[in-house]
Amino acid sequence: MNKLGKLSLCLCLAVGQGTAQARDRRLEPLSQAPGKAAQRGNPYASQPGAAGAGQKLYERECSGCHGTAGQGGRRGPAVASPTVAQSPPGAIFWVLRNGSLRAGMPSFSHLPEAQRWQIVTYLKSLQ
Ligand code: HEC
């Protein structure tokens, strides 16, 4: 192998390792929501049917990574968890909007706000 070949092999390995590390690294996105976003109240918190609607959305959009009942899975941490229970609804909403892309949590900003709040309501009803 010539020098250039060795160099690019080296680079490839380094990039591969970086990706594996990113996957293992937990970025604690809930604690990264800016104060103003975290303080937003959930307009759907006490609305009848919101948790049920959120559950359907959760099953469709989230359960593949976070488990059918939020217990966590190979691709995502538990969301039926003390961390989520103790996080302000606004912080969860913020994470759904922004994701935690480097750690593998996608953004759900393509869902209408109402649906994202319904999912927040469902997550808060777990535990
Ligand atoms: C492709 C896999 C994947 C999908 C789909 C996904 N998530 Fe995640 N989610 C993750 C990963 C990975 C993390 C960890 C992010 C980190 O540590 O920075 C995460 C983190 C979270 C967190 C923060 C949990 C904590 O303890 O820090 C919440 C809340 C969450 N996801 C909710 C959802 C909801 C609700 C949906 C569906 C609308 C969803 N996720 C869809 C992979 C996914």
Residues whose N, C-alpha, C, O or C-beta is under 5 A from the ligand:
A	BS01	HEC	R25 R26 L27 E28 P29 L30 E61 C62 C65 R75 G76 P77 A78 V79 T83 S100 A103 G104 M105 P106 F108 I119
